Amino acid sequence: MKEEKNVMIGTLKDWVKSSPYLIVLDYTGMKVAEFSELRGRLRKVGAAVKVVKNTLFRRALNEASLPAMDKDLAGQTAVVSGGADAPAAAKVIKTFKAEFTRPNVRVGVMDGKLLGTSELTMLADLPSAEVLRARLLGAIQAPAATLARLINEPGARVARVIRSKPEAAAAA
């Protein structure tokens, strides 16, 4: 039995180390259909939710050198992890909780730092990674576009003056 636990702890440790973020949930009172719905929504944004045993998860966090969450690991615990888009996963959890009143967010870890519920709520309110990239690209392109317009303006003025001369002569 001890060897099985060590294998499970090792698997959990590899899982938590491979994810850039973890969000710990209390899923007490959720129905199987609701949990399946949450799992499906998270899958769409590249995240996964797993039910964990608190003692094994606590040991896996310790072995992975992640912050301790002892006070937050009690009762029915599920952990969300995934790719690089933590705001998308947090947003899914926030909207799901608004619809079904569960699960309750306990704590999170991102880049090795412990996040409370307020930080996770702020994370959920961030725009998606695509929107942030688009905004950044727009901010980078804005000076170049302005420069291109300024460089082209003298030539465009000359063209407008030349174009207006025949029209003015025809009207006279």
C-alpha positions, 0 to 999 in steps of 0.5 A: 500500500505504501508503494502505491501511495508513493506512486500516486504522490509522484504522479501528483508531483509531476502533474503540479510541476508541469502546470504553470498554475493550480486552482484549488476548489471545494466541490462539496455539494456538487452533483455529478452532472454539474462536475462533468459540466465544469470539467467540459468547460475547463477542457475547452480552455485547455485546463483540467480538473482532478479530484485529489486526496488532501494528504497525498496532494499536500505531500506532492506539493511539499515534494514539488517545493510549492507553497503549503496550503495546509489550512485550505486542504480539507473536505472535498478538494479538486484542483484545476491546472492547465496550459498557460492561460490561467485567466481563462480557467479562472473565468470559467470557474467564476462564471460556473460558480455564478450559475451553479453557486459551486464550486468554492475557490479556496486558494491558487498557486501561480509561478510558485506564489500563493494566490488568495481568492481576491487575486484569483477573482482579479485573474478571472477579470483579466482579458484573454491572452488573445485580447492582450496580445492584440492590444499589445500588437496595436500599441506596438503598431500605433507609432509606426502607422502614425509615422507612415501617415506623416511621411505620406502626408506631404505627397498626399497634399500635393496630389490633392492640390493637383487633382483640385486644379483641373476641377477648379479650371472646369468650373470657371 
